């Protein structure tokens, strides 16, 4: 079963969508409603949610504001709105789908089908990551094997400053100012990394040995020895400070 949160500032809209889900996609269970972005954040932090059906135009913070504030919370987002002019912006957020009110049952079923496909792909990636981890464990501890479009590359862990997620690719930023792009996602590499690496944000994994400074100026940031300034997700901040203090 997929657990869904309906986020809309209009109760009738939530009630209508809940009925539609129960009638046409029984594999989805609605766990509750949120009529503001603030309530939605609290529910997402406290509950295991797979899907957020999200309105865009809401009083106070809108749907885009809510997504921008979630940082490293991973959910599948389906926009449900009466406005078609936000579609391009919505898909730039990597939303699964964009449904116009009143919601069509077939379009709803197709959106859920796409989410199920994404979950299956993620499961396949997890299996690939486990295989990659076993290969790495068989190698020397101070090196990592990186698959790319043309083969494999072996890089010393000490040479990695940080890793950056770029859709389904990973950009490795190295000490010599070189960049190397792998055809694997950053999540797949995370399984096989040693304790000297730490995920500070959904888009960044850093080498703790390459950290120069933690700064609260203009937000929470880490400054790497080669000069890069990277954001630290609010949910990762306390653990990062603890880990950094122990190194």
C-alpha positions as CSV (number, residue, x, y, z in Angstrom):
1,X,0.0,0.0,0.0
2,X,1.1,3.5,-0.8
3,X,0.4,6.1,1.9
4,X,-0.8,9.5,0.6
5,X,-1.2,13.0,2.2
6,X,-3.6,15.4,0.5
7,X,-2.5,19.0,0.8
8,X,-5.1,21.6,-0.2
9,X,-6.5,24.6,1.7
10,X,-10.1,23.7,0.6
11,X,-11.7,20.8,2.5
12,X,-14.2,20.0,-0.2
13,X,-11.3,19.5,-2.7
14,X,-9.6,17.1,-0.2
15,X,-12.8,15.2,0.4
16,X,-13.5,14.8,-3.3
17,X,-10.0,13.6,-4.1
18,X,-10.0,11.2,-1.2
19,X,-13.3,9.6,-2.6
20,X,-11.7,9.4,-6.0
21,X,-8.6,7.6,-4.7
22,X,-10.7,5.2,-2.7
23,X,-12.9,4.4,-5.7
24,X,-10.2,4.1,-8.4
25,X,-6.8,3.4,-6.9
26,X,-7.3,1.1,-3.8
27,X,-3.6,0.5,-3.6
28,X,-3.3,4.1,-2.2
29,X,-4.5,4.8,1.3
30,X,-5.1,8.4,2.3
31,X,-3.5,9.0,5.8
32,X,-4.9,12.5,6.2
33,X,-5.3,16.1,5.0
34,X,-3.2,19.2,5.5
35,X,-4.8,22.6,4.8
36,X,-1.6,24.6,5.1
37,X,2.1,24.1,4.2
38,X,3.0,24.3,7.9
39,X,0.7,21.4,8.8
40,X,1.9,19.4,5.8
41,X,5.6,19.8,7.0
42,X,4.7,18.5,10.4
43,X,2.8,15.5,9.0
44,X,5.6,14.7,6.6
45,X,8.2,14.8,9.4
46,X,6.1,12.7,11.7
47,X,4.7,10.1,9.4
48,X,5.8,7.7,6.6
49,X,4.3,9.2,3.5
50,X,4.9,7.9,0.0
51,X,2.8,10.4,-2.1
52,X,1.8,14.0,-1.7
53,X,-1.1,15.2,-3.7
54,X,-0.4,18.9,-3.6
55,X,-2.4,22.0,-4.5
56,X,-0.4,25.0,-5.7
57,X,-2.5,28.0,-4.9
58,X,-3.0,28.1,-1.1
59,X,-3.3,30.8,1.5
60,X,0.1,31.7,2.9
61,X,2.8,29.4,1.5
62,X,1.9,27.9,-1.8
63,X,2.8,24.4,-3.0
64,X,6.1,25.4,-4.5
65,X,7.1,27.0,-1.2
66,X,6.3,23.8,0.6
67,X,8.4,21.7,-1.7
68,X,11.4,24.1,-1.4
69,X,11.2,23.8,2.4
70,X,11.2,20.0,2.5
71,X,14.9,19.6,1.8
72,X,15.8,16.0,2.2
73,X,12.3,14.5,2.7
74,X,11.8,12.1,-0.1
75,X,8.2,11.8,-1.4
76,X,6.5,11.4,-4.8
77,X,4.7,14.6,-5.6
78,X,1.5,14.9,-7.8
79,X,0.3,18.5,-8.2
80,X,-3.5,18.8,-8.2
81,X,-4.6,22.3,-9.2
82,X,-7.2,24.3,-11.0
83,X,-4.5,26.3,-12.8
84,X,-2.7,25.0,-15.9
85,X,-0.2,27.9,-16.2
86,X,2.2,26.3,-13.6
87,X,2.7,23.1,-15.4
88,X,6.3,23.8,-16.7
89,X,7.4,25.0,-13.3
90,X,5.9,22.0,-11.6
91,X,7.7,19.5,-13.8
92,X,11.0,21.3,-13.1
93,X,10.5,20.2,-9.5
94,X,10.6,16.6,-10.7
95,X,6.9,16.1,-9.8
96,X,5.5,12.8,-11.0
97,X,2.4,14.4,-12.6
98,X,0.2,17.5,-12.9
99,X,-3.6,16.9,-12.5
100,X,-6.1,19.6,-13.3
101,X,-9.3,19.9,-11.2
102,X,-11.8,18.4,-11.4
103,X,-9.5,15.3,-11.4
104,X,-10.1,12.7,-14.1
105,X,-10.1,9.1,-12.7
106,X,-8.0,7.7,-15.6
107,X,-5.4,10.5,-15.2
108,X,-5.3,9.8,-11.5
109,X,-4.7,6.0,-12.1
110,X,-2.0,6.9,-14.6
111,X,-0.2,9.1,-12.1
112,X,-0.2,6.4,-9.5
113,X,1.0,3.9,-12.1
114,X,4.0,6.2,-12.8
115,X,4.8,6.3,-9.1
116,X,4.8,2.6,-8.9
117,X,7.2,2.4,-11.8
118,X,9.5,4.9,-10.1
119,X,9.5,2.8,-6.9
120,X,10.3,-0.4,-8.9
121,X,13.2,1.5,-10.5
122,X,14.5,2.6,-7.2
123,X,14.4,-1.0,-6.0
124,X,16.4,-2.0,-9.0
125,X,18.9,0.8,-8.3
126,X,19.2,-0.4,-4.7
127,X,20.1,-3.9,-5.9
128,X,22.7,-2.4,-8.2
129,X,24.1,-0.4,-5.3
130,X,24.5,-3.6,-3.3
131,X,26.4,-5.2,-6.1
132,X,28.6,-2.1,-6.4
133,X,29.2,-2.2,-2.6
134,X,30.4,-5.8,-2.8
135,X,32.8,-4.9,-5.6
136,X,34.2,-2.0,-3.6
137,X,34.6,-4.1,-0.5
138,X,36.7,-6.5,-2.5
139,X,39.0,-3.7,-3.4
140,X,41.4,-1.6,-1.4
141,X,39.7,0.5,1.3
142,X,41.2,3.7,0.1
143,X,39.7,3.6,-3.4
144,X,36.3,3.6,-5.1
145,X,35.3,2.2,-8.4
146,X,33.1,4.5,-10.4
147,X,31.0,3.3,-13.4
148,X,30.6,5.7,-16.3
149,X,29.3,5.5,-19.8
150,X,32.5,4.1,-21.2
151,X,33.6,1.7,-18.4
152,X,35.0,2.0,-14.9
153,X,37.3,4.5,-13.2
154,X,39.2,3.9,-9.9
155,X,39.6,7.1,-7.8
156,X,41.4,7.5,-4.4
157,X,38.9,8.4,-1.7
158,X,41.3,11.1,-0.5
159,X,41.0,12.8,-3.9
160,X,37.3,13.3,-3.6
161,X,36.3,16.7,-2.2
162,X,32.5,16.2,-2.6
163,X,29.9,14.5,-4.7
164,X,27.0,16.3,-6.3
165,X,23.7,14.8,-7.5
166,X,22.6,15.8,-10.9
167,X,19.3,14.0,-11.8
168,X,20.3,10.4,-12.5
169,X,24.0,11.3,-12.6
170,X,26.7,12.0,-10.0
171,X,29.4,14.7,-10.4
172,X,32.6,13.9,-8.5
173,X,34.6,17.1,-7.6
174,X,38.2,16.2,-7.1
175,X,41.1,17.9,-5.3
176,X,42.9,18.8,-8.5
177,X,39.8,20.9,-9.6
178,X,38.8,18.2,-12.0
179,X,35.2,17.0,-12.4
180,X,34.2,13.5,-13.3
181,X,30.6,12.5,-14.2
182,X,29.3,9.0,-13.4
183,X,26.2,7.4,-14.9
184,X,25.1,6.2,-11.5
185,X,23.0,8.1,-9.0
186,X,24.6,9.5,-5.8
187,X,22.4,7.3,-3.7
188,X,24.0,4.2,-5.2
189,X,27.4,5.4,-4.2
190,X,26.4,6.3,-0.7
191,X,26.0,2.6,0.3
192,X,29.7,1.9,-0.3
193,X,31.4,5.0,1.2
194,X,33.5,5.0,4.3
195,X,32.9,7.0,7.5
196,X,35.0,10.0,6.1
197,X,32.0,10.9,3.9
198,X,28.8,12.6,5.1
199,X,25.6,13.5,3.3
200,X,24.9,17.1,4.2
201,X,22.0,17.6,1.7
202,X,20.0,15.7,-0.8
203,X,22.3,17.0,-3.5
204,X,25.7,16.8,-1.7
205,X,28.0,14.2,0.0
206,X,31.2,15.7,1.3
207,X,34.6,14.3,2.3
208,X,34.9,15.3,6.0
209,X,38.7,15.4,5.6
210,X,38.3,18.2,3.0
211,X,36.2,20.4,5.2
212,X,37.8,23.8,6.1
213,X,35.0,25.5,8.0
214,X,31.3,25.4,9.0
215,X,29.6,28.8,8.7
216,X,26.2,30.1,9.9
217,X,26.6,33.3,7.8
218,X,23.8,33.4,5.1
219,X,22.4,30.1,6.3
220,X,24.1,26.9,7.3
221,X,27.0,26.1,5.0
222,X,30.2,24.1,4.9
223,X,33.3,25.5,3.2
224,X,35.6,23.0,1.6
225,X,39.4,23.4,1.5
226,X,39.3,24.1,-2.2
227,X,36.9,27.0,-1.6
228,X,33.4,25.5,-2.5
229,X,30.6,26.6,-0.2
230,X,27.8,24.0,0.1
231,X,24.5,24.2,1.9
232,X,23.7,21.9,4.9
233,X,20.1,20.7,5.1
234,X,18.4,21.7,8.4
235,X,17.6,18.1,9.2
236,X,21.3,17.1,8.8
237,X,22.8,20.0,10.7
238,X,23.0,18.6,14.3
239,X,24.4,15.3,13.1
240,X,26.9,17.0,10.9
241,X,28.2,19.2,13.8
242,X,28.4,16.1,16.0
243,X,30.3,14.1,13.4
244,X,32.6,17.0,12.5
245,X,33.4,17.6,16.2
246,X,34.4,14.0,16.5
247,X,36.9,14.1,13.7
